[in-house]
Amino acid sequence: MSASNPQSERDLIAILDFGGQYTQLIARRVRECGVYCEIYPFSEPAERLSSRHPKGIILSGGPASVYEPGAPKVDTSIYKLGVPVLGICYGSQLMAHQLGGRVAPAKLREYGRVEAQITNFEGLFSGLKNPFVCWMSHGDVVEEAPAGFLITARTSSTPITAMENRSAGLYGVQFHPEVAHTPHGLHIIRNFLHNICGARSTWNPRSFIESAVEEIRQRVGKSRVICGLSGGVDSSCTAVLVHRAVGDQLTCIFVNHGLLRLGEAEKVRQTFEDNFNIRLVYVDAEERFLSRLRGVTDPEEKRKIIGEEFIRVFEEQASMIKDAKFLAQGTLYPDVIESGVGNAATIKSHHNVGGLPEDMQLEVIEPLRWLFKDEVRAVAAELGLPEDIVWRQPFPGPGLAIRIVGEVNKERLDRLRKADDIVVTEIKRAGWYRRLWMGFAILAPIRSVGVMGDQRTYQDTIVLRAVTSEDGMTADWARLPYDLLERISSRIINEVEGINRVVYDISSKPPATMEWE
């Protein structure tokens, strides 16, 4: 969308980020409570925050020590805005430090699950019982709370586990209520949002759709919009949302570079042409891409070629759509946070619209730029997108080209497509598909000796990769059941010509990556 927030009429919780590893998780928990929130840098001026009329402010955790030179600080005026402030870990220490308390290195650091005792059951801990388990991760402690603060929880090694100045609307907790390891953490966050801030639970997929559709409609007017469609949940959700707003003013461009999974191109066409009646330009560019990839084995060169060729194809097709003024993209909120870019008119390097040139003279519409991945799935389901698109696992823009180690050609693509389809089918059948971040096959240029029907074989190897992850930044290899691995291996070797060996990749990220190339 535009740089202005289409949800500005909703109750807002502002989260100030101090570089903590759980900042985005805080935001997700707030939204799970049905309350809209946004993440801002810790340096956001109090005056600018006040202009957004937040119902409350949360100070995140962070890796620094508040007493060190150059440690990140907030504008102290935020404590006087008249809205409740909750400090979490570093945020709590900073609040104490800036308001006259004392913070020092802990004599005994706390990391992991700790049992705490509530000493006052009003405020944040209303409705809870003793003892309660919380997740700690700190090397500093608040040794002395500022004047006017009541100590409301403690542990054996952290006397000030929580503190509250209710008359000033200031609250601090040393632990992390946003993580699953704090069992009643969501209850504590709800107490802050609803009981203390008075925020309403009006943030949900249906209300988002209604306001986003109206925003798109007002901005686009009678102009035409184009959307690069990949078949993934982000671009698909964007396309359906924009279509709901402007109907036939939208044209989607789907470039089949020949590097898709089995039956995927046909499925995308059928979904959008038949189910949603969306105008779709289908471009069969398989020969064009394979021609350019002939003889190429270097992974980065493959990516570069595919990205450049995609741009050319997309530009050619976009130039044929007269009066197109807008480009719709599936940018998500984590992209916005990580890029630090507040100007929505800057075209980002989308995974399947590989860095479109700015001279296309198109204004960008990013209707999902305020959503996290789980929220996009919820919106997509509300819009009526098929379940296999709503829950589709991430798929790289370069497609199967980076799941084939070495040269990419039609024969090797077809071989990998069949093997990958078996992997996905069996994972779904076993109920593992939604439990995995990704599960797929890789064609490795490793030929080995085998025996089939008393005959010696010398054929290729398929590598099975299956990982679990929360956000894609780190991942662990999935402990798939042996009987599932056996079925996958047996089917691939029996049904895919040219394969006589299947191996399982048990590398985590880091040090490995999700993909092999």
SULGI-V716589 format. One record per pair of residues at least 6 apart in sequence whose C-alpha atoms are under 6 Angstrom apart, sorted by the first residue. I is the first residue (numbers start at 1). J is the second residue. Records with the same first field share a line. If there is no record, write none. Layout:
I->J  J
This chain:
1->365  366  367
2->344
3->343  344
11->199
12->36  37  54  55
13->37  54  55  56  57
14->37  38  57
15->39  57  58  59
16->39  40  41  42  59
17->41  42  60
18->42  60  62
19->62
20->61  62
23->60
26->178
34->201  202  203
35->201  203
36->203
42->74
43->74
46->77  78
55->197
56->83  84  85  197
57->85
58->85  86  87
59->87  91
60->88  91
61->88  89  90  91
62->90
66->94
84->169  170
85->170
86->171  172
87->172
88->173  174
89->174  175
92->172  173
93->142
96->145  146
99->146
100->146
101->144  145  146
102->142  143  144
103->141  142  143
104->140  141
105->140
106->139  140  141
109->139
110->136  137  138
111->136  137
112->135  136
113->134  135
114->133  134
115->132  133
116->131  132  154  155
117->130  131  153  154
118->152  153
119->152  153
120->152
124->188  191
133->182
134->182
135->175  176  181  182
136->175
148->165
149->164  165
150->163  164
151->162  163
152->162  163
153->161  162
154->160  161
161->173  174
162->172  173
163->171  172
164->170  171
177->185
178->185
193->199
205->379
213->245
217->245
224->249  250  324  325
225->250  324  326  327
226->250  251  252  327
227->252  327  328
228->252  253
229->235  253  254
231->268
233->389  390
234->330
235->330
237->380
238->330
251->279  280
252->280
253->280  281
254->282
255->283
256->283  284  285
257->285  286  289
258->286
259->399  400
260->399
261->417
262->417
272->278
295->407
296->407
297->406  407
299->517
307->354
325->362
326->362  363  364
327->362  364  365
328->364  365  366
329->366
331->366  369
332->368  369  371
333->369  370  371  372
345->364
349->355
351->397
352->397
377->390
393->438
402->517
403->442
404->442  443
405->444
416->443
419->492
420->440  441
427->433
436->467  468
437->467  468  469
438->466  467
439->465  466
440->465
441->463  464
442->462  463
443->462
444->461
446->460  461
447->458  459  460
448->458  459
449->457  458
450->456  457
451->457
459->498  499  500
460->499
461->499  501  502
462->502
463->502  503  504
464->504
465->505
466->477  478
467->476  477  478
468->475  476  478
469->475
474->509
475->508  509
476->508
477->506  508
489->502
493->499  500
